[in-house]
Amino acid sequence: MEQKNDKKVIRSWAFFDWANSAYNLVITSTIFPAYYTIITTTAEHGDKVTFFGRTFTNTALSNYALSLAYLIMVILLPILSATADYRGNKKIFMKIFTYLGSLACIGLFFFKLDTLELGVICFAIAAMGYIGGVMFNNSYLPEIATKDRQDQVSAQGYAYGYVGSVLLQIICFVFVLKPELFGITDASLPARLSFLLVGIWWIGFAQIPFRRLPAGSPNYEAINKSVVRSGFQELGKVWRQLKSMKVMKRFLLAFFFYSMGVQTIMLAAAGFGEKTLHLGTSKLIMVILIIQLVAILGAIWMSKLAKKIGNVSVLILVVCIWVLTCIYAYFITNEYEFYALASVVGLIMGGIQSLSRSTYSKFIPENTPDTASFFSFYDVTEKLAVVIGLFSFAYIEEQTGSIRNSIFALASFFVLGLIFLLLLKKVAPKVVKG
């Protein structure tokens, strides 16, 4: 094992965020949702598409696919993380998920309306690759940095991810806005070329951490039943501990419900903007870039505010704003209202995830030896919230015929989260301050 705090190793580790964050920005947030909505909305069938013989609302189908991808990973990650811990070969899993995700993005280059099944499957597989790669990359943090440096190293990874994703987004932006500069006449090619570039970028820059990160133990024996069960056993152990931890239990319930809303909005926002307001790819890209910039300010603001009034109080305030945001989204009718909405979303999105993680950390009892298990439980809780949130979003749209109703319904998740946060504040007076 290499010595901790090695600058070259840390820089290489941060390049994994540089590599895969392009997926999150281009595929999840901007170009893919806009492209998908445009090509699957036709004069003949409206927003209805046929997927393996069954008819779906187009945006509902993509949300179902994403929900299924997250559900599969909720089941797989405890098993794979336990296996990697036992075998010392998490780098192998990190590579597998990276290649899986990046090759799926490359496969999206061939996605057109007549290859809908291929496109949706690749979209779901890319999400699975991203989720798995991130989890195994995160698990390297305590191995490459001492505790006093982990916050700084983690921030370095986020910074690399932000710069890398924005850089590739700008490159894709040029193709989308000025296709004539490259002699492109096929209207679908700029978007599909962006998907191809994401895959190449992801798989290419991932070679940097693959070369430098510790290899682990070359023990590739067959996985026995105890190893397969151990991941779920660890989650069960945490669950049993939580039964006697009133503060932690209430926080996780609050986190579970408001994460349904936060994560769903983050994943479905671009589709909503295109479907309801027909913004087009170029405007959606600009909106998402603005959201990212505002999100940085939001994260700083929440962090400072938490020191003054406490983490839970800030979370209560932010969740209240999320409720109002969902209600406002139901009534917007033009792109300028959407821009205003996006600015607010960016501001409150920027810190709620990081503040949730740090708040959870404060509620873990001191001198707990298995903090990794607690955070594994936290991660599964969040992923399960995504599954339910996305499925509900898609189902409500299909049943009511309006994506606006789905957005409005998300407010109920935030209200439930708010109720548990208020209950939490009553029983956690000593740990609510930042």
Secondary structure, DSSP 8 states (H G I E B T S, - for coil): ---TT-HHHHHHHHHHHHHHHHIIIIIIISHHHHHHHHHT-BTTTBTEEEETTEEEEHHHHHHHHHHHHHHHHHHHHHHHHHHHHHHT-HHHHHHHHHHHHHHHHHHGGG--GGGHHHHHHHHHHHHHHHHHHHHHHHTTHHHHS-HHHHHHHHHHHHHHHHHHHHHHHHHHHHHHH-GGGGT---TTHHHHHHHHHHHHHHHHHTHHHHHHS-----------HHHHHHHHHHHHHHHHHHTT-HHHHHHHHHHHHHHHHHHHHHHHHHHHHHHHH---HHHHHHHHHHHHHHHHHHHHHHHHHHHHH-HHHHHHHHHHHHHHHHHHHHH--SHHHHHHHHHHHHHHHHHHHHHHHHHHHHHS-TT-TTHHHHHHHHHHHHHHHHHHHHHHHHHHHHHHS-HHHHHHHHHHHHHHHHHHHHHHHHH-TTS---
